[in-house]
Protein backbone atom coordinates (compact mmCIF):
# COMPACT_ATOMS: atom_id res chain seq x y z
CA UNK A 1 0.00 0.00 0.00
CA UNK A 2 2.88 2.38 0.79
CA UNK A 3 4.23 2.11 -2.76
CA UNK A 4 0.85 2.77 -4.42
CA UNK A 5 0.40 6.31 -3.04
CA UNK A 6 3.59 7.76 -4.61
CA UNK A 7 2.73 6.07 -7.90
CA UNK A 8 -0.79 7.55 -7.84
CA UNK A 9 0.60 11.01 -7.08
CA UNK A 10 3.14 10.71 -9.92
CA UNK A 11 0.46 9.49 -12.33
CA UNK A 12 -1.88 12.36 -11.47
CA UNK A 13 0.93 14.89 -11.85
CA UNK A 14 1.82 13.51 -15.29
CA UNK A 15 -1.82 13.48 -16.36
CA UNK A 16 -2.20 17.10 -15.35
CA UNK A 17 0.88 18.22 -17.26
CA UNK A 18 -0.79 17.76 -20.63
CA UNK A 19 -3.61 20.17 -19.74
CA UNK A 20 -3.40 23.88 -20.39
CA UNK A 21 -3.28 26.14 -17.37
CA UNK A 22 -5.96 28.70 -16.69
CA UNK A 23 -4.54 32.18 -15.98
CA UNK A 24 -7.76 33.31 -14.26
CA UNK A 25 -7.20 35.30 -11.06
CA UNK A 26 -7.87 33.01 -8.10
CA UNK A 27 -7.94 35.74 -5.47
CA UNK A 28 -10.45 35.02 -2.72
CA UNK A 29 -13.52 37.14 -3.40
CA UNK A 30 -15.14 36.40 -0.04
CA UNK A 31 -16.31 39.67 1.55
CA UNK A 32 -13.79 40.93 4.11
CA UNK A 33 -16.46 41.35 6.80
CA UNK A 34 -17.51 44.41 8.69
CA UNK A 35 -14.10 45.17 10.22
CA UNK A 36 -15.84 45.55 13.57
CA UNK A 37 -16.85 43.50 16.58
CA UNK A 38 -18.69 43.97 19.86
CA UNK A 39 -17.75 43.55 23.52
CA UNK A 40 -20.34 42.31 26.02
CA UNK A 41 -19.10 43.40 29.44
CA UNK A 42 -19.42 41.70 32.80
CA UNK A 43 -17.76 42.94 36.01
CA UNK A 44 -15.69 41.34 38.73
CA UNK A 45 -13.57 42.60 41.63
CA UNK A 46 -10.50 41.45 43.49
CA UNK A 47 -11.68 39.80 46.73
CA UNK A 48 -8.91 41.43 48.81
CA UNK A 49 -9.81 44.91 47.60
CA UNK A 50 -13.51 44.18 48.12
CA UNK A 51 -12.80 43.26 51.75
CA UNK A 52 -10.84 46.52 52.21
CA UNK A 53 -13.69 48.74 50.94
CA UNK A 54 -15.42 51.12 53.36
CA UNK A 55 -18.86 50.35 51.90
CA UNK A 56 -20.45 47.42 50.01
CA UNK A 57 -19.18 46.71 46.48
CA UNK A 58 -22.19 48.13 44.73
CA UNK A 59 -22.66 51.37 42.82
CA UNK A 60 -22.74 53.18 39.50
CA UNK A 61 -19.98 52.50 36.98
CA UNK A 62 -18.50 55.18 34.77
CA UNK A 63 -15.93 54.32 32.15
CA UNK A 64 -14.72 54.52 28.59
CA UNK A 65 -13.56 52.14 25.89
CA UNK A 66 -10.28 53.08 24.19
CA UNK A 67 -8.11 51.71 21.44
CA UNK A 68 -5.45 49.90 23.48
CA UNK A 69 -2.72 51.62 21.44
CA UNK A 70 -3.89 54.90 23.02
CA UNK A 71 -3.50 53.64 26.61
CA UNK A 72 -0.44 53.24 28.83
CA UNK A 73 -0.08 51.72 32.28
CA UNK A 74 -1.25 54.99 33.85
CA UNK A 75 -4.22 55.71 31.61
CA UNK A 76 -5.10 57.15 28.21
CA UNK A 77 -2.48 59.09 26.28
CA UNK A 78 -2.95 62.83 26.08
CA UNK A 79 -5.41 63.57 23.30
CA UNK A 80 -6.74 60.00 23.11
CA UNK A 81 -10.36 59.82 22.04
CA UNK A 82 -12.56 57.11 23.53
CA UNK A 83 -14.49 54.79 21.25
CA UNK A 84 -17.48 55.20 23.55
CA UNK A 85 -18.52 55.96 27.11
CA UNK A 86 -19.88 53.39 29.52
CA UNK A 87 -22.44 54.20 32.21
CA UNK A 88 -24.21 51.56 34.26
CA UNK A 89 -26.69 52.66 36.92
CA UNK A 90 -25.92 49.75 39.26
CA UNK A 91 -23.14 47.18 39.39
CA UNK A 92 -23.51 44.82 42.34
CA UNK A 93 -20.39 42.85 43.24
CA UNK A 94 -21.47 41.91 46.78
CA UNK A 95 -22.09 38.24 45.92
CA UNK A 96 -19.20 35.80 45.93
CA UNK A 97 -20.34 34.12 42.74
CA UNK A 98 -17.80 35.53 40.28
CA UNK A 99 -18.53 37.99 37.52
CA UNK A 100 -21.89 39.68 37.02
CA UNK A 101 -24.14 38.92 34.09
CA UNK A 102 -23.52 41.05 30.99
CA UNK A 103 -24.37 44.61 32.02
CA UNK A 104 -23.17 46.56 28.98
CA UNK A 105 -22.81 45.79 25.29
CA UNK A 106 -20.68 48.10 23.19
CA UNK A 107 -21.53 49.40 19.79
CA UNK A 108 -19.42 48.26 16.84
CA UNK A 109 -15.70 48.61 17.64
CA UNK A 110 -12.78 48.34 15.20
CA UNK A 111 -11.15 44.91 15.29
CA UNK A 112 -7.98 44.84 17.36
CA UNK A 113 -7.58 45.53 21.05
CA UNK A 114 -9.71 47.77 23.25
CA UNK A 115 -9.15 48.78 26.87
CA UNK A 116 -11.84 49.57 29.44
CA UNK A 117 -10.96 52.31 31.93
CA UNK A 118 -13.38 53.28 34.66
CA UNK A 119 -14.52 53.12 38.26
CA UNK A 120 -17.40 52.11 40.49
CA UNK A 121 -18.83 54.91 42.60
CA UNK A 122 -19.34 52.76 45.68
CA UNK A 123 -20.14 55.66 48.02
CA UNK A 124 -22.60 57.34 45.63
CA UNK A 125 -21.04 60.79 45.59
CA UNK A 126 -19.96 61.12 41.94
CA UNK A 127 -22.12 63.21 39.63
CA UNK A 128 -22.47 63.51 35.87
CA UNK A 129 -20.54 66.79 36.12
CA UNK A 130 -17.80 65.27 38.30
CA UNK A 131 -17.63 61.57 37.39
CA UNK A 132 -14.30 60.81 39.04
CA UNK A 133 -13.32 58.21 41.62
CA UNK A 134 -12.57 59.31 45.15
CA UNK A 135 -10.91 57.50 48.03
CA UNK A 136 -11.62 53.75 48.15
CA UNK A 137 -13.71 53.63 44.96
CA UNK A 138 -12.77 50.47 42.98
CA UNK A 139 -11.06 51.30 39.68
CA UNK A 140 -9.86 49.41 36.63
CA UNK A 141 -6.19 49.08 35.79
CA UNK A 142 -5.29 49.39 32.08
CA UNK A 143 -3.06 46.32 31.91
CA UNK A 144 -5.82 44.10 33.34
CA UNK A 145 -8.64 45.27 31.09
CA UNK A 146 -7.43 44.93 27.50
CA UNK A 147 -9.66 42.79 25.31
CA UNK A 148 -9.45 41.55 21.75
CA UNK A 149 -12.28 42.71 19.50
CA UNK A 150 -12.92 39.96 16.95
CA UNK A 151 -14.51 40.64 13.59
CA UNK A 152 -18.26 40.09 13.38
CA UNK A 153 -18.34 38.50 16.85
CA UNK A 154 -19.76 39.56 20.21
CA UNK A 155 -17.09 38.68 22.77
CA UNK A 156 -18.01 38.43 26.46
CA UNK A 157 -15.32 39.93 28.70
CA UNK A 158 -14.85 40.47 32.42
CA UNK A 159 -13.85 43.99 33.41
CA UNK A 160 -11.72 43.59 36.51
CA UNK A 161 -11.86 46.23 39.26
CA UNK A 162 -8.40 45.48 40.56
CA UNK A 163 -7.52 48.45 42.75
CA UNK A 164 -9.01 50.91 45.23
CA UNK A 165 -8.41 54.55 44.42
CA UNK A 166 -6.08 55.99 47.08
C-alpha positions as CSV (number, residue, x, y, z in Angstrom):
1,X,0.0,0.0,0.0
2,X,2.9,2.4,0.8
3,X,4.2,2.1,-2.8
4,X,0.9,2.8,-4.4
5,X,0.4,6.3,-3.0
6,X,3.6,7.8,-4.6
7,X,2.7,6.1,-7.9
8,X,-0.8,7.6,-7.8
9,X,0.6,11.0,-7.1
10,X,3.1,10.7,-9.9
11,X,0.5,9.5,-12.3
12,X,-1.9,12.4,-11.5
13,X,0.9,14.9,-11.9
14,X,1.8,13.5,-15.3
15,X,-1.8,13.5,-16.4
16,X,-2.2,17.1,-15.4
17,X,0.9,18.2,-17.3
18,X,-0.8,17.8,-20.6
19,X,-3.6,20.2,-19.7
20,X,-3.4,23.9,-20.4
21,X,-3.3,26.1,-17.4
22,X,-6.0,28.7,-16.7
23,X,-4.5,32.2,-16.0
24,X,-7.8,33.3,-14.3
25,X,-7.2,35.3,-11.1
26,X,-7.9,33.0,-8.1
27,X,-7.9,35.7,-5.5
28,X,-10.5,35.0,-2.7
29,X,-13.5,37.1,-3.4
30,X,-15.1,36.4,0.0
31,X,-16.3,39.7,1.6
32,X,-13.8,40.9,4.1
33,X,-16.5,41.3,6.8
34,X,-17.5,44.4,8.7
35,X,-14.1,45.2,10.2
36,X,-15.8,45.5,13.6
37,X,-16.8,43.5,16.6
38,X,-18.7,44.0,19.9
39,X,-17.8,43.6,23.5
40,X,-20.3,42.3,26.0
41,X,-19.1,43.4,29.4
42,X,-19.4,41.7,32.8
43,X,-17.8,42.9,36.0
44,X,-15.7,41.3,38.7
45,X,-13.6,42.6,41.6
46,X,-10.5,41.4,43.5
47,X,-11.7,39.8,46.7
48,X,-8.9,41.4,48.8
49,X,-9.8,44.9,47.6
50,X,-13.5,44.2,48.1
51,X,-12.8,43.3,51.7
52,X,-10.8,46.5,52.2
53,X,-13.7,48.7,50.9
54,X,-15.4,51.1,53.4
55,X,-18.9,50.3,51.9
56,X,-20.4,47.4,50.0
57,X,-19.2,46.7,46.5
58,X,-22.2,48.1,44.7
59,X,-22.7,51.4,42.8
60,X,-22.7,53.2,39.5
61,X,-20.0,52.5,37.0
62,X,-18.5,55.2,34.8
63,X,-15.9,54.3,32.2
64,X,-14.7,54.5,28.6
65,X,-13.6,52.1,25.9
66,X,-10.3,53.1,24.2
67,X,-8.1,51.7,21.4
68,X,-5.4,49.9,23.5
69,X,-2.7,51.6,21.4
70,X,-3.9,54.9,23.0
71,X,-3.5,53.6,26.6
72,X,-0.4,53.2,28.8
73,X,-0.1,51.7,32.3
74,X,-1.2,55.0,33.8
75,X,-4.2,55.7,31.6
76,X,-5.1,57.1,28.2
77,X,-2.5,59.1,26.3
78,X,-3.0,62.8,26.1
79,X,-5.4,63.6,23.3
80,X,-6.7,60.0,23.1
81,X,-10.4,59.8,22.0
82,X,-12.6,57.1,23.5
83,X,-14.5,54.8,21.3
84,X,-17.5,55.2,23.5
85,X,-18.5,56.0,27.1
86,X,-19.9,53.4,29.5
87,X,-22.4,54.2,32.2
88,X,-24.2,51.6,34.3
89,X,-26.7,52.7,36.9
90,X,-25.9,49.8,39.3
91,X,-23.1,47.2,39.4
92,X,-23.5,44.8,42.3
93,X,-20.4,42.8,43.2
94,X,-21.5,41.9,46.8
95,X,-22.1,38.2,45.9
96,X,-19.2,35.8,45.9
97,X,-20.3,34.1,42.7
98,X,-17.8,35.5,40.3
99,X,-18.5,38.0,37.5
100,X,-21.9,39.7,37.0
101,X,-24.1,38.9,34.1
102,X,-23.5,41.0,31.0
103,X,-24.4,44.6,32.0
104,X,-23.2,46.6,29.0
105,X,-22.8,45.8,25.3
106,X,-20.7,48.1,23.2
107,X,-21.5,49.4,19.8
108,X,-19.4,48.3,16.8
109,X,-15.7,48.6,17.6
110,X,-12.8,48.3,15.2
111,X,-11.2,44.9,15.3
112,X,-8.0,44.8,17.4
113,X,-7.6,45.5,21.0
114,X,-9.7,47.8,23.2
115,X,-9.2,48.8,26.9
116,X,-11.8,49.6,29.4
117,X,-11.0,52.3,31.9
118,X,-13.4,53.3,34.7
119,X,-14.5,53.1,38.3
120,X,-17.4,52.1,40.5
121,X,-18.8,54.9,42.6
122,X,-19.3,52.8,45.7
123,X,-20.1,55.7,48.0
124,X,-22.6,57.3,45.6
125,X,-21.0,60.8,45.6
126,X,-20.0,61.1,41.9
127,X,-22.1,63.2,39.6
128,X,-22.5,63.5,35.9
129,X,-20.5,66.8,36.1
130,X,-17.8,65.3,38.3
131,X,-17.6,61.6,37.4
132,X,-14.3,60.8,39.0
133,X,-13.3,58.2,41.6
134,X,-12.6,59.3,45.1
135,X,-10.9,57.5,48.0
136,X,-11.6,53.7,48.2
137,X,-13.7,53.6,45.0
138,X,-12.8,50.5,43.0
139,X,-11.1,51.3,39.7
140,X,-9.9,49.4,36.6
141,X,-6.2,49.1,35.8
142,X,-5.3,49.4,32.1
143,X,-3.1,46.3,31.9
144,X,-5.8,44.1,33.3
145,X,-8.6,45.3,31.1
146,X,-7.4,44.9,27.5
147,X,-9.7,42.8,25.3
148,X,-9.5,41.5,21.7
149,X,-12.3,42.7,19.5
150,X,-12.9,40.0,17.0
151,X,-14.5,40.6,13.6
152,X,-18.3,40.1,13.4
153,X,-18.3,38.5,16.9
154,X,-19.8,39.6,20.2
155,X,-17.1,38.7,22.8
156,X,-18.0,38.4,26.5
157,X,-15.3,39.9,28.7
158,X,-14.8,40.5,32.4
159,X,-13.9,44.0,33.4
160,X,-11.7,43.6,36.5
161,X,-11.9,46.2,39.3
162,X,-8.4,45.5,40.6
163,X,-7.5,48.4,42.7
164,X,-9.0,50.9,45.2
165,X,-8.4,54.6,44.4
166,X,-6.1,56.0,47.1
